[in-house]
């Protein structure tokens, strides 16, 4: 993230304007006194405004927002990454499930779609996780990272949930068989390919009919290439929420916190 981006998010024109006027006045006086014709440095005004903002801002961690650049991260060398998502239809009590496995070179290995009964969004998320883990195990795509945009699944896998104990047990067994890979959180924007696959599947009529995709569907090729090129989108996330997501393995949140902390130290 560039310094300019940080300034644009931290300061408004209302914050900056008094310091621009003050520095213009001071610069004019110096030129008059020294018979010079120096141009005012805009960075001087910006630095003064930033310093004042940080010294006087009483915004708490409950309201302070951190800029996050959200993107899909490829897995480490020799690894695969499984991205999973669902689209839940409360009226039909069903869900579309979508997933994609890519390798450390950003290449599409396999995608899949399925359509199933589900009683809630969380139930659908666990069904999708189980389906994705089964695909990975059957195709021996390990070692693997698993990435989802559901915080509930990650928390309940760790702490349990009586309503979905059977599904959680199934998922835990599959994870154990793969060496217990980590399940990480990402924002919806960083999980877009899986989301689009799931959203498209919700309109299907064939229940429990798993479809494998050897190549990206033409409709989603643009997004697949955008992920490969490292395209990102900017989002402002409340500080406390950002830290919580970083603890759930969200790399984008962790990077945002790191950049924000480094920027504060440099001021």
N, C-alpha and C positions, 0 to 999 in steps of 0.2 A: 504494500500500500504506500503510495507516495505521500510526502509531507503535505502537499497541496490538498489531497483528499482529506487528511486528518483535520486540517484547518477549516475546510468547508463544512465539516460535520460539527466541529467544536464551536465555531463562531458564526454568529449571524451578522448581517450588515449593521444592525443596531449596536452590537458589541464593538464592532470595528470602527465605526464612523468617528466617535470622539477622539480616538487615537490617531486617525488619519489627519483630522483637522489640527490637533495639537502638534503633530510632527511636521506638518506643512508650515505652521506658524514658526516653530523652532528653526526649521531649515531656512526659512526666509530671513529670520533675524541673524542667523549665522552668516548667510551670504551678504547681508547688508553690512555687518560689522567687519567682515574679513575681505570684502570686495571680491567675492567668489561667485560662481554660478553653478553650484553643485545641485544635482537633482536628488530629491528626497528618496531614501531607500524604502520601498514598500515593506520589505521584510522587517524593518525596524518597528514600524507601526503594528504589524502583525504580531511580532514577538511581544511587544508591550501589551497588546490586547489579550493574547493567550495567557501571559503571566497573570494579568489582573483577573481574568476569568477563572483560572485555576485556584488563585488565592482566595477568591471571594465566593466561588460557587458552593452552595450548601446542598447541592443535589445528593441525595442518598443513593446507595446501591440498589434501592427498590425502584428508583426512577431513572437513574443514570443509564444511558444507552451506549453500547459499544458497537462500532461499525464492523460488520462481518462480511468478508468476501466469500460467498458460498460456491463451492465447486465440488465435482467428483474427484476423489483421490484414487489413483491407481494403487494396487497392492505392492508389497515389497517384491524384490526379485525372486522368481521361482514360486510365487504364490498366485492364487486366484482370489477374486472378490465376487461375492454373491450379494446382489442388491434385490430387495423384496419390497413389495407394496400390495395394498388391497384397495378396492373400491367397494364400499358397503352400500347396499340399497335397503333402507329401513322398511319400505313398503312391501318389497318382495321377500324380505328376510333372507337375503342371499348376498354373495360377494363375488367380485371378479378378482382373481389373483394373478399377479404378474411378477416375473423375476428374470434376471439376467446374470450370467457369469462371464466375467472378463478376466484376462490374464494381466501379467505385469507389463506387457507391451501395449496395453489398452485395447487389445483385440477382443472382439466378440467371440466367445467360445460356444455358448448356447443360451438361448432364451426359452421361456415357457409361459403358457397361459392356462388358467383353469377357472372353472365356475362352480361354486359350491353353496350349499345352505349355510347360513351363519346367523346366530341369534343376536350378535352385537358386533360393533367395530373391533373390540378387543379379541373376541372369539375369532373373527375373521383374520386378524393379524397373526394369531397363533396357528391357525390352519395354514396360512401362507408360509410361515416360518417352517412348519413341519414339511410342507410340500417342497420348499426350496432345499432343505437339508437332505431330503430323500433324493432329489435330483442330483445333488452334489455327490452323495454317497454312491448312488448307482453308477455314475459316470467316473467315479474315482478322481474327482477334481479337488485334490488336497495337495498341500495345505491351503486353507481358505480363510479369508476374512468374511464376516457377515455384516452387512450394513442395512439398517432399517430406519424409518423416520418415526417409529413408535417408542416413546419413552416407557409406556406401560409394559410392553413386552419385556424390555430389559430389566425393569424393576421386579416384575412378577416372576421372571425366571430365577431371580436371585432369592426373593422373599416368599414365593409361593402365592397361590390364589385358589381357595377351595373350589370356586366355580369351575375352574379350568385345570384342576390338578392332573387329570388324565392326559390332557394335551401337553401340559408342562413336562410331565414325566416322559412322554414320547420324545419331545424335543430334547430334553436333557440326555436321554439315551443316545440319540443320534449325534449330539454334540460330543458326548464321551467317546463314541466310536471314531470320531474324527480327531481326537486329541484335544478336545475342549477348546475350539477356536473362539476367539473373542467376538462378541456381538456389539457392534458400535452404532451409535446414533449419528444420523445426518439429517439436515433440514430437507424438507420436501423438494426444495430447489436443487439439492445435490443428489436427489434420488429420483430424478425426473423420468428416466427411461423406464424403470420398474413401475412408476406411477402411471405412465401412459399405457403400458401394457395391461395393467390391471383395469384401468378405466375403460379401455376398449373391450375387455372381456366381459364387463358387467352387462353388456347388451346382447350377449350370446344366449342361446336357448338350450344348448346341450349341457346338462348337469354332469359334473365330475368326469369331464372329458379332457384329459391333459394333452396339450398341444406343444410339441417341441419346435423351436425356431432355430434353424442352423445359421441363419443370417438375419440381420435386423430387418423388420418390416419396412418397406419403402416409406411409409408414413412417418417413421421415427428416425430415419437415417440422419437427418439434420441434427437432431439432439444427440445421437450417438457420436457424431463427429465433433460436436461442440464440447462434449465431455473429453474427448480425446485431445482436443486442442487446448484444454484447460480453461475454457470460458467460465466466467464467474458472474454472479449477480450480487449486488450490495443490499444488505439488510441491517437495520438497527435493532439490536437485541438488548433488553434490559440486563444490566450487569449481573444480578443474582441468577437470572435464568441462564445467562451465558455460561456462568461458572458451573451451574448444575449440569448443563449439557456437556461441558468439557469433561466432567467426571464420568459421564456415560460414554466417553470415547469419541465425542464429536470433534474431529480435527479442525474443522473450520472455526468452531467456537474457541478452541484452544489457541489457534493462530491469532484470532482477533484479540483475545486477552493479552497475549504476548506482545503484539504490536502496540496495543494501548499502553501497556506497562512500560515498554521501551520508549515510547513517545513522551510519557510523563517524566522519565529519568533524564531525557535529553533536554527538557525545557529548563 
